[in-house]
Each structure stands twice: as C-alpha cells, then as structure tokens.
C-alpha cells in the first residue's frame, strides 16, 4: 500500500487545497454546473493522477493508494473542509 506522497506532489496538492481557488463540491471530481471540486478533483486539476475518457472518474492516481483515495473522498463528501483535509494529508501522508 502506497501511503506516502512524493514530497513535490504533496507540496503542490496542499498548496492548491489551501489556495482558496477551488469551490468545494462532493460526489464528483469536478462539477461543471457549479464549478466545484472534491479534494481528489483538486489533485487532478493541479496535474496529479489521470482522468478517464468520460472525465468523471480517475483511472489512476498512481501517487496515492486506492484505499486512501476512498478515505479522502469520504472525508470530502462528508463535509470536511479542504483546509482540514490538507491538514490530514500533511500529517498522515
């Protein structure tokens, strides 16, 4: 299980989550109707991971184990703000 981020990837993702540039959404990486992102969608927007042809699901987030992706998605969809998710990533990954 890959549970540590590459230092460069981690810095990029944390910076973007804390930037205030992204409106937080849930259930999808990106929702065009209200221009919102989940925490994994922010990772995708800053160039981490690879999106499917449909654009709605990740085929691979090679930088992050699937179990952790699921856990982060749950945190996001259950209302944990990006700042708290970033703090969790910083401490645990």
Rosetta constraint file for C-alpha pairs under 8 A:
AtomPair CA 1 CA 65 HARMONIC 5.96 0.50
AtomPair CA 2 CA 63 HARMONIC 7.72 0.50
AtomPair CA 2 CA 64 HARMONIC 6.07 0.50
AtomPair CA 2 CA 65 HARMONIC 4.99 0.50
AtomPair CA 3 CA 64 HARMONIC 6.50 0.50
AtomPair CA 3 CA 65 HARMONIC 6.17 0.50
AtomPair CA 3 CA 68 HARMONIC 7.21 0.50
AtomPair CA 3 CA 93 HARMONIC 5.79 0.50
AtomPair CA 4 CA 64 HARMONIC 7.54 0.50
AtomPair CA 4 CA 92 HARMONIC 7.80 0.50
AtomPair CA 4 CA 93 HARMONIC 4.50 0.50
AtomPair CA 5 CA 9 HARMONIC 6.51 0.50
AtomPair CA 5 CA 10 HARMONIC 5.69 0.50
AtomPair CA 5 CA 63 HARMONIC 6.32 0.50
AtomPair CA 5 CA 64 HARMONIC 6.78 0.50
AtomPair CA 5 CA 93 HARMONIC 5.69 0.50
AtomPair CA 6 CA 10 HARMONIC 6.06 0.50
AtomPair CA 6 CA 63 HARMONIC 7.29 0.50
AtomPair CA 7 CA 11 HARMONIC 6.20 0.50
AtomPair CA 8 CA 12 HARMONIC 6.31 0.50
AtomPair CA 9 CA 13 HARMONIC 6.13 0.50
AtomPair CA 9 CA 48 HARMONIC 7.40 0.50
AtomPair CA 9 CA 63 HARMONIC 7.97 0.50
AtomPair CA 10 CA 14 HARMONIC 6.01 0.50
AtomPair CA 10 CA 90 HARMONIC 7.72 0.50
AtomPair CA 11 CA 15 HARMONIC 6.04 0.50
AtomPair CA 12 CA 16 HARMONIC 6.26 0.50
AtomPair CA 12 CA 46 HARMONIC 7.40 0.50
AtomPair CA 13 CA 17 HARMONIC 6.10 0.50
AtomPair CA 13 CA 42 HARMONIC 7.38 0.50
AtomPair CA 13 CA 43 HARMONIC 5.78 0.50
AtomPair CA 13 CA 46 HARMONIC 7.14 0.50
AtomPair CA 14 CA 18 HARMONIC 6.15 0.50
AtomPair CA 14 CA 86 HARMONIC 5.52 0.50
AtomPair CA 14 CA 89 HARMONIC 7.77 0.50
AtomPair CA 14 CA 90 HARMONIC 7.50 0.50
AtomPair CA 15 CA 19 HARMONIC 5.88 0.50
AtomPair CA 16 CA 20 HARMONIC 7.63 0.50
AtomPair CA 16 CA 21 HARMONIC 7.37 0.50
AtomPair CA 16 CA 22 HARMONIC 7.96 0.50
AtomPair CA 16 CA 42 HARMONIC 6.98 0.50
AtomPair CA 16 CA 43 HARMONIC 7.98 0.50
AtomPair CA 16 CA 46 HARMONIC 7.36 0.50
AtomPair CA 17 CA 22 HARMONIC 7.43 0.50
AtomPair CA 17 CA 39 HARMONIC 7.16 0.50
AtomPair CA 17 CA 42 HARMONIC 6.77 0.50
AtomPair CA 17 CA 82 HARMONIC 5.63 0.50
AtomPair CA 17 CA 83 HARMONIC 6.69 0.50
AtomPair CA 17 CA 86 HARMONIC 6.34 0.50
AtomPair CA 18 CA 82 HARMONIC 6.72 0.50
AtomPair CA 18 CA 83 HARMONIC 5.77 0.50
AtomPair CA 18 CA 86 HARMONIC 7.12 0.50
AtomPair CA 22 CA 36 HARMONIC 6.59 0.50
AtomPair CA 22 CA 37 HARMONIC 6.52 0.50
AtomPair CA 22 CA 42 HARMONIC 7.35 0.50
AtomPair CA 23 CA 35 HARMONIC 6.86 0.50
AtomPair CA 23 CA 36 HARMONIC 4.72 0.50
AtomPair CA 23 CA 37 HARMONIC 6.15 0.50
AtomPair CA 24 CA 36 HARMONIC 5.25 0.50
AtomPair CA 24 CA 37 HARMONIC 5.08 0.50
AtomPair CA 24 CA 38 HARMONIC 5.76 0.50
AtomPair CA 24 CA 39 HARMONIC 7.57 0.50
AtomPair CA 24 CA 81 HARMONIC 7.63 0.50
AtomPair CA 24 CA 82 HARMONIC 7.28 0.50
AtomPair CA 25 CA 30 HARMONIC 7.52 0.50
AtomPair CA 25 CA 31 HARMONIC 7.29 0.50
AtomPair CA 25 CA 36 HARMONIC 4.79 0.50
AtomPair CA 25 CA 37 HARMONIC 4.89 0.50
AtomPair CA 25 CA 38 HARMONIC 5.17 0.50
AtomPair CA 25 CA 77 HARMONIC 7.69 0.50
AtomPair CA 26 CA 36 HARMONIC 7.93 0.50
AtomPair CA 26 CA 37 HARMONIC 6.87 0.50
AtomPair CA 26 CA 38 HARMONIC 5.25 0.50
AtomPair CA 26 CA 76 HARMONIC 6.55 0.50
AtomPair CA 26 CA 77 HARMONIC 4.88 0.50
AtomPair CA 27 CA 38 HARMONIC 7.23 0.50
AtomPair CA 27 CA 73 HARMONIC 7.95 0.50
AtomPair CA 27 CA 77 HARMONIC 6.20 0.50
AtomPair CA 28 CA 37 HARMONIC 7.14 0.50
AtomPair CA 28 CA 38 HARMONIC 6.41 0.50
AtomPair CA 28 CA 41 HARMONIC 7.53 0.50
AtomPair CA 28 CA 56 HARMONIC 6.47 0.50
AtomPair CA 28 CA 57 HARMONIC 7.50 0.50
AtomPair CA 29 CA 37 HARMONIC 5.45 0.50
AtomPair CA 29 CA 38 HARMONIC 5.18 0.50
AtomPair CA 29 CA 39 HARMONIC 7.58 0.50
AtomPair CA 29 CA 40 HARMONIC 6.11 0.50
AtomPair CA 29 CA 41 HARMONIC 3.96 0.50
AtomPair CA 29 CA 42 HARMONIC 7.58 0.50
AtomPair CA 29 CA 44 HARMONIC 7.89 0.50
AtomPair CA 29 CA 56 HARMONIC 6.28 0.50
AtomPair CA 29 CA 57 HARMONIC 6.89 0.50
AtomPair CA 30 CA 35 HARMONIC 6.97 0.50
AtomPair CA 30 CA 36 HARMONIC 5.62 0.50
AtomPair CA 30 CA 37 HARMONIC 4.47 0.50
AtomPair CA 30 CA 38 HARMONIC 6.64 0.50
AtomPair CA 30 CA 41 HARMONIC 5.78 0.50
AtomPair CA 30 CA 56 HARMONIC 7.26 0.50
AtomPair CA 31 CA 35 HARMONIC 5.51 0.50
AtomPair CA 31 CA 36 HARMONIC 5.23 0.50
AtomPair CA 31 CA 37 HARMONIC 6.46 0.50
AtomPair CA 32 CA 36 HARMONIC 6.89 0.50
AtomPair CA 37 CA 41 HARMONIC 5.18 0.50
AtomPair CA 37 CA 42 HARMONIC 6.08 0.50
AtomPair CA 38 CA 42 HARMONIC 6.42 0.50
AtomPair CA 38 CA 73 HARMONIC 7.29 0.50
AtomPair CA 38 CA 76 HARMONIC 6.32 0.50
AtomPair CA 38 CA 77 HARMONIC 7.59 0.50
AtomPair CA 39 CA 43 HARMONIC 6.59 0.50
AtomPair CA 39 CA 72 HARMONIC 7.31 0.50
AtomPair CA 39 CA 73 HARMONIC 7.01 0.50
AtomPair CA 39 CA 76 HARMONIC 6.35 0.50
AtomPair CA 39 CA 82 HARMONIC 6.71 0.50
AtomPair CA 39 CA 85 HARMONIC 7.69 0.50
AtomPair CA 40 CA 44 HARMONIC 6.31 0.50
AtomPair CA 40 CA 69 HARMONIC 7.43 0.50
AtomPair CA 40 CA 72 HARMONIC 7.61 0.50
AtomPair CA 40 CA 73 HARMONIC 6.93 0.50
AtomPair CA 41 CA 45 HARMONIC 6.02 0.50
AtomPair CA 42 CA 46 HARMONIC 6.28 0.50
AtomPair CA 43 CA 47 HARMONIC 6.56 0.50
AtomPair CA 43 CA 48 HARMONIC 5.24 0.50
AtomPair CA 43 CA 49 HARMONIC 7.15 0.50
AtomPair CA 44 CA 48 HARMONIC 4.88 0.50
AtomPair CA 44 CA 49 HARMONIC 5.61 0.50
AtomPair CA 44 CA 50 HARMONIC 7.06 0.50
AtomPair CA 44 CA 51 HARMONIC 7.54 0.50
AtomPair CA 48 CA 61 HARMONIC 6.96 0.50
AtomPair CA 48 CA 63 HARMONIC 7.47 0.50
AtomPair CA 49 CA 58 HARMONIC 7.14 0.50
AtomPair CA 49 CA 59 HARMONIC 7.99 0.50
AtomPair CA 49 CA 60 HARMONIC 5.76 0.50
AtomPair CA 49 CA 61 HARMONIC 4.06 0.50
AtomPair CA 49 CA 62 HARMONIC 6.20 0.50
AtomPair CA 49 CA 63 HARMONIC 7.02 0.50
AtomPair CA 50 CA 58 HARMONIC 5.90 0.50
AtomPair CA 50 CA 59 HARMONIC 5.95 0.50
AtomPair CA 50 CA 60 HARMONIC 5.37 0.50
AtomPair CA 50 CA 61 HARMONIC 6.23 0.50
AtomPair CA 51 CA 55 HARMONIC 5.72 0.50
AtomPair CA 51 CA 56 HARMONIC 7.24 0.50
AtomPair CA 51 CA 57 HARMONIC 6.07 0.50
AtomPair CA 51 CA 58 HARMONIC 4.52 0.50
AtomPair CA 51 CA 59 HARMONIC 5.63 0.50
AtomPair CA 51 CA 60 HARMONIC 7.18 0.50
AtomPair CA 52 CA 56 HARMONIC 6.80 0.50
AtomPair CA 52 CA 57 HARMONIC 5.77 0.50
AtomPair CA 52 CA 58 HARMONIC 5.68 0.50
AtomPair CA 52 CA 59 HARMONIC 5.38 0.50
AtomPair CA 61 CA 65 HARMONIC 7.47 0.50
AtomPair CA 61 CA 66 HARMONIC 7.73 0.50
AtomPair CA 64 CA 68 HARMONIC 6.77 0.50
AtomPair CA 64 CA 69 HARMONIC 6.65 0.50
AtomPair CA 65 CA 69 HARMONIC 6.30 0.50
AtomPair CA 66 CA 70 HARMONIC 6.17 0.50
AtomPair CA 67 CA 71 HARMONIC 6.24 0.50
AtomPair CA 68 CA 72 HARMONIC 6.03 0.50
AtomPair CA 69 CA 73 HARMONIC 6.05 0.50
AtomPair CA 70 CA 74 HARMONIC 6.15 0.50
AtomPair CA 71 CA 75 HARMONIC 6.26 0.50
AtomPair CA 72 CA 76 HARMONIC 6.14 0.50
AtomPair CA 72 CA 85 HARMONIC 7.50 0.50
AtomPair CA 73 CA 77 HARMONIC 6.01 0.50
AtomPair CA 74 CA 78 HARMONIC 5.90 0.50
AtomPair CA 75 CA 79 HARMONIC 6.61 0.50
AtomPair CA 75 CA 80 HARMONIC 5.49 0.50
AtomPair CA 75 CA 85 HARMONIC 7.39 0.50
AtomPair CA 76 CA 80 HARMONIC 5.17 0.50
AtomPair CA 76 CA 81 HARMONIC 6.91 0.50
AtomPair CA 76 CA 82 HARMONIC 7.56 0.50
AtomPair CA 76 CA 85 HARMONIC 7.45 0.50
AtomPair CA 80 CA 84 HARMONIC 6.34 0.50
AtomPair CA 80 CA 85 HARMONIC 6.55 0.50
AtomPair CA 81 CA 85 HARMONIC 6.32 0.50
AtomPair CA 82 CA 86 HARMONIC 5.96 0.50
AtomPair CA 83 CA 87 HARMONIC 6.22 0.50
AtomPair CA 84 CA 88 HARMONIC 6.20 0.50
AtomPair CA 85 CA 89 HARMONIC 6.15 0.50
AtomPair CA 86 CA 90 HARMONIC 6.00 0.50
AtomPair CA 87 CA 91 HARMONIC 6.20 0.50
AtomPair CA 88 CA 92 HARMONIC 5.89 0.50
AtomPair CA 88 CA 93 HARMONIC 7.89 0.50
AtomPair CA 89 CA 93 HARMONIC 5.18 0.50
